[in-house]
Amino acid sequence: MRSHDIRRNAAVISALVLLGMISIAAPKMARAGVDGDVRAGVTDGDRVAVGGGLLTQVGSSRHWYFNPNVDMTMGDHRDQFAMNGDFHYDLDTSGPAFWIGGGPAVMVVDREGADNDTDVGLNVLTGIGKKRGDVRPFGQLRGTIADDSQVQIVGGVRF
């Protein structure tokens, strides 16, 4: 089995473990005012990403949220693991949430046939999502400004 196939299988297994852990922890997180999310998307049009995160209000504000998240992006010649410390501001709290935000990103890039690189960047994002309910779908567009800049389109659910 090629090392690329092994990395892809490891990423899929990791994503499934992450989903399982979040589903077990979701009831406790909801009582603590913390929501979990699972997400999948496309990065730069040709790489697939899977991941998860948390969402919690910042202070007593109904507009500011902290949304740390991780994702694994897989492609033909490069895989990437990213840790993001995103904050966002909800523009409307009466209907679906529209938000803008950003935050720091740390990316570990594994290129086929080359050494791993670690890159630090800045995320800029916008999104829309359902504000209330047990399961809330969302969509997000995130650009990462770094040595190896990228654009990611993500969809997911929060619970």
N, C-alpha and C positions, 0 to 999 in steps of 0.2 A: 504494500500500500504506500502510495506517495506521501511525503510529509505534508503536502498541501491538503490531501484528503483527510489525514489524521487531524490537522488543525481545524478543518471544517467540521468534522465529527465532534471534536472536543467542544467547539463553539456551540453546536446544536445541543449537545448534552448539558452544557453549562446553562444555556437559555432555559431548557426544560427544568433544571434544578432550581433556577431563579424563580420561574413561574410557580413551582410547587411551594417554595419557601414563602413567597408573597401570599399565595392563597391560604396557607396555614396561618400566617401572621395577620391577615387582613382584619378579622374581627377585633383583635387587640389594638391594632393601629387606629381603627375607626373610633374606638372609645377614647383614645389618646389625642384625637384631633389630627391624626396623620393619615393620609390616604396613600395607598400604593398604586402603582401603574405598571402595566406591561405595554411594550411598544415594538413596532416593526416598521421598517422603512427602506428607502432607497437613498444611497449617497452617490452624488455625482453621476446619477443615471445608470450605473452599471454594477454597483456593489450593493449587497443586501445587508441590512442591519437589524439586530434584535437586541432588546434590552429591557430595563425596568428602572423604576425610580420611586421616589417618595414625594409627597406634596403636603406642605404645612403652611398655615398662615404665619406671617411675620408680625408678632405682637398682637394687638387687638384690631389691626387694620382688616378691612374686608376687601382690600384691593391688592396688597402686597403678599406674595407667596415665595417660599423657598422650595425649589424643585431639584434636589440633587438626583442625578441619574447616571447609569452606566449603560454602555452598549458595545456590542461586538459587531464589527463590520467585516464582511467577508467578500473577497474578490478573487479574480483569476491569478493575479500576481502580487497581491498584497492583502494582509489582514490587519485590522486595527482594533484595539481595545481603548475605549475612551471613558474617562471619569469627568463628569460635568457638575459644576456647582452653580446651577442657573437660578436666577431670581426673575420673577415677572410681576407686572402690574396689570391687574384686570381693569379694562376700560369701562366695562358695564357690568353691574351686578344684578340687574333685573331679569335678564333673559339669558341666552347663551353667553358664555364668557368669551370676550375677545381680549387677548393680551399681547403685550410687547415686553421684551426683557433681554437679559444677557447674563453672562457670568464666565468664570474661568473654566478652562478645559485642559486636561492632561491626557495626551494620546500616546499610546505605545504602538508603533507601527512595525509590522513584521513583513518585510519584502522577501519574496522568493529569491533565494540565492544570495542574500545580503544580510548584514547584521541588523538587529532591531534598533530602531530610533525612538527616542522619547522627545515629544514636541509639546510645548506649552502654547496655548492660544486663548483667544477671547471669542465667546459665542455671542451672536446677535440673533434674536428669535422673535417670531410672532406666531400666534395660534388662535384656535377657536375650539371650544368644548362645551359640553353640557355641564351646567353648574350644580344641579341637584339630582339625587337619585342614588341607588345602590351601585349601579354600574353606569359610568359616564364616559361616552366616547369622546375623543379629542383628535385634532390634527394640528401639526406644527411644522413650520418651515424654520430651519436653523442654519445659519451660516457660521463657520468657524474661521476666524482670521488667525493664521499661523504660518510657519514656514511651508507647510503643506496644506493650504487652505482648502475648504470643501463646503458643499451645500448638501443638506440632508432634508428630505421630506419624510415625515413620520406620522403614523396613525397608531392609536392605541386606546386603551380603556383604563379608567381610574375606578377604584373601588374602596 
